[in-house]
């Protein structure tokens, strides 16, 4: 007979298997001290994925929806990004690429929703890669997915902060009757102040964040209605456009001579506006009934964004006048600010733009939640430098250090505005490129290796497979599209800086992983199973689990003996 192994603390491993200990740890460690309440189904599912519940579950269906819908921030996001579509293919590009871009993303949301339902953890995309990739490739694939996902969330947050900065600068210019215009240094100061403001808004408890998410839904819907009603009711007749101009009057307003390519470049507006629809996955560990709430939020928020956003786009197109080039080149720096001023005058435009800025701040706060949760999850699995520091939770059980990391990285990205406008605008491209790179990885792993176990939301074998193939193809096309500069033959000032930043992050990611002795290959194995960590690192926890198992076994044995004797 093989000898029984024992631990240094004197506990006996003997007949207790590791599976028994992990199962018991899921129950014992998931409860408050002295509590006899069984852990929730959400925490049981999380435990089955290898994680103990560390974040409080305060988010309902509505507030999980609010995370995705608020992260998109439809009205402010459209107002801040129509320069890309108007500056490429005029009103026709703006109107039709928004509708097409949103509709073509719905299968992507459904495919990612299936993964979110099957594996509802804050790690989201890179954890999905771990579960879907064979062991030999798993660590590096998770490493790459984690860095791309963190880069995407950092950049979408930074780009939204920058867009809110431009709205505020344009508002100040209108208020000064055109005597003051923000310089790049003014813009960076406002950028930094907005970052600090949203930092403070995000370092609050999950319970308060849940309430804020519900409030942000109201803010975004109110902003949508205010914008549509104000422009439709107050725009002078000389700025009203015909249906032909809005829907059929194509105009190549960009620098690429090919009309078809100019139209394609307009897709940057819709893909940037609705980016963040999947951010509900980042709060899965703070959501009740996460396996259903996460896919519901992804798909429903995108559908609502398609309908409401197109209504906003059409309203703007009918009320902006025919001078598209003048709008793109406005000294206010924001086409929508010029549209609002033309339609509403000084006081009315200031009121609308201030509301727009406030709703954009709410949007930024939600994006910072998503970015910080993704950072926390990756640091929890030792993927980032200083992970031991970043993974620590504050007293109110929120990842405040991860929030601070996001703020610092955002301030660094914002330095691009000191180069020139084209350089800072590249972070809009960078945000989508990082996210789409990360989105594709779990879907490619699922298609190539087939290690997918459906959750409660599943479209069926055939539709699910087709949707996954389509999603990878569409996102790959958009990724390639965003690699191109705005000019056919760019110089150093006109290049697409997103390519340089993405290349730097990819090189850093690969070199850091393979660096001898100190690289990620020496310590990173993919998602860390924190329940196993406790059993390995805490003799007290291990002994407590084994004692609980022994007590349960004794109870079952004595119960059986009593039944036999009776």
C-alpha angles and dihedrals in degrees: 000000000000114000118252114252121228138194127241090253091062098252116138120235091186113124095001111100124211089244089058091051095048092049091050091045089055088060101035099043095042093065133075115255110279093011121131095191116120114239118258125266089250092056091044089055090046090050091051086058089054103260132111117219109265101156123064118250102233102137121101129195090272096049093044086054087048090056092058097036093043092047088060094048092194104199098041092040092053093045090050098047108035087097088078096055097035089048092053111036108358124230094334092055091046095049103041101036090053093055094041094043093053096044092048090054096056094083088050090054090049093050093047089044090059090055092046091052092049096045112022103183131131088243087071113164101020092045088051088053089054093053094045101043126080116252095254094061098026103096098050093041090052090047092052094044091049094053094045092048094048089047091051094050093044091051097045088052093046093047091051091049089052092048091051088050091056091050090052092047092050090049091053090049092053090047090054091052090244096304094113129048126178117251122211088263092053088049093052091050090053089044091055093045091051090050092053091046094054090043088062092045091054101046093079132105123284089246092058092042089055091054091046090052090056089049091049090057088058092047094051094047091046090050091051093052094043093053095046095045096043096050095040093049103039108033110116117240093250089065096045114107133209125248089247092057092048100045107022111016098101116191126178100223097164135081099256110092096210109091094206092053091046088055091049092053088060088072089082089080099058097038090051095043095053097036107121096050088119094050090100085079090065092063095043090117090055095047131092115232088006096174089067101027096056099056091038091056094046096052101034094047091052092049091049090046091052094054100039095038094052089051089055092046093051092047091053092047092053093046106040103080125234099280097098095159091052090053093049092049097041114144087230087073092227124081092204092053088055091047091051092048093049092049104036106023126228102310097037094048092048091052093049094044093049089053088046091051091050092050088048090054088054088050090051091050092055091047090052089054089054094045094047094048091050090048091048092050093049092046090049086061092047095248100131132060109266090018091155089062098040096050095060116109124221125240091273091054096253126126095246093160091055088050089054090050090054091050093051093048090048092053089052093050089049090063087079088079088067088063098053143295094272091054095053092042088059090074087072087062092040092055093056094041092053094046096044091048088054094042091055097051100071091041091051090047091050092050095045101042105023095216095141126132111192121233128211090292110063131146096207130264100285101040092041092053094047091047092052093051092048092048093054092047095049096046091047089054092050091046091055091045091055092053090071122093124234091249128059094226106022125190125209091283095048101044124118101258091191088078091055094048093045090048091050092051092047092049091047091048094051097041093046090051097048098035109129118257096348104045128110091261089070096057112008117091100160127265112006115229099227093196089059088047091059093049091049099043104034117060089184092056091046093050091046091052093048092048090051091051091049091048091051091049092049090049092051091047094050091046091053091048092053091051091050094048092048 
